Amino acid sequence: MNRNRKTRKEKIRSENRRKDSQTFQVKEEWLKTGTNKEKMVVLSDEPENKYLRLDLTKTFLLSMLVLALELAFWQYLSRH
């Protein structure tokens, strides 16, 4: 069988890959931080509290329903 020979370009590419894999270089753009950006302050308004209250109410009602069903099922099984 014939052996596949590497071209000069392939040899250069593989040599560059080997060099890159041996040393890790940190790019300067990675070191820059975005501290100059202004931060937005969000004030809690009434609508956010409204949705939170609705979610908590639904969660409470559903958990009470599950507890009631579980107790009813337990009572039914304990009698039979």
C-alpha positions as CSV (number, residue, x, y, z in Angstrom):
1,M,0.0,0.0,0.0
2,N,1.1,3.5,-0.7
3,R,1.9,5.8,2.2
4,N,0.0,9.1,2.2
5,R,2.6,11.9,2.4
6,K,1.9,15.2,4.1
7,T,2.2,18.3,2.0
8,R,4.2,21.3,3.2
9,K,1.1,23.2,4.2
10,E,-0.2,20.2,6.3
11,K,3.2,20.0,8.0
12,I,3.1,23.7,8.9
13,R,-0.5,23.5,10.2
14,S,0.3,20.5,12.4
15,E,3.5,22.1,13.8
16,N,1.5,25.3,14.6
17,R,-1.2,23.2,16.3
18,R,1.4,21.4,18.4
19,K,3.0,24.7,19.5
20,D,-0.5,26.1,20.4
21,S,-1.4,23.1,22.4
22,Q,1.8,23.3,24.5
23,T,1.4,26.8,25.7
24,F,-1.8,28.6,26.7
25,Q,-1.9,32.3,25.9
26,V,-4.4,34.7,27.4
27,K,-5.8,37.2,25.0
28,E,-5.9,40.8,26.0
29,E,-9.6,41.1,25.2
30,W,-10.3,38.5,27.9
31,L,-8.6,40.7,30.6
32,K,-10.8,43.7,29.9
33,T,-13.7,44.1,32.2
34,G,-16.9,46.0,31.5
35,T,-16.9,48.0,34.7
36,N,-17.8,51.2,32.9
37,K,-21.3,50.1,32.2
38,E,-24.0,51.7,34.3
39,K,-26.2,49.4,36.3
40,M,-29.9,49.6,36.2
41,V,-31.8,49.8,39.5
42,V,-35.1,48.1,39.4
43,L,-37.6,49.2,42.0
44,S,-40.2,46.7,43.2
45,D,-43.5,47.9,42.0
46,E,-47.0,46.7,42.8
47,P,-47.4,44.4,39.7
48,E,-44.5,42.2,40.7
49,N,-45.9,41.7,44.2
50,K,-49.2,41.0,42.7
51,Y,-47.9,38.1,40.6
52,L,-45.9,36.8,43.5
53,R,-49.0,36.8,45.7
54,L,-51.0,35.0,43.0
55,D,-48.3,32.4,42.6
56,L,-48.0,31.8,46.3
57,T,-51.8,31.5,46.6
58,K,-52.0,28.9,43.8
59,T,-49.2,26.9,45.3
60,F,-50.8,26.9,48.7
61,L,-54.2,25.8,47.3
62,L,-52.7,23.1,45.2
63,S,-50.7,21.7,48.1
64,M,-53.7,21.7,50.4
65,L,-55.7,19.9,47.7
66,V,-52.9,17.2,47.4
67,L,-52.8,16.8,51.2
68,A,-56.6,16.4,51.3
69,L,-56.6,13.8,48.6
70,E,-53.7,12.0,50.3
71,L,-55.6,11.9,53.6
72,A,-58.8,10.7,51.9
73,F,-56.9,8.0,50.1
74,W,-55.2,6.9,53.4
75,Q,-58.6,6.8,55.2
76,Y,-60.1,4.7,52.4
77,L,-57.2,2.2,52.5
78,S,-57.2,1.9,56.2
79,R,-60.9,1.0,56.3
80,H,-60.6,-1.8,53.7
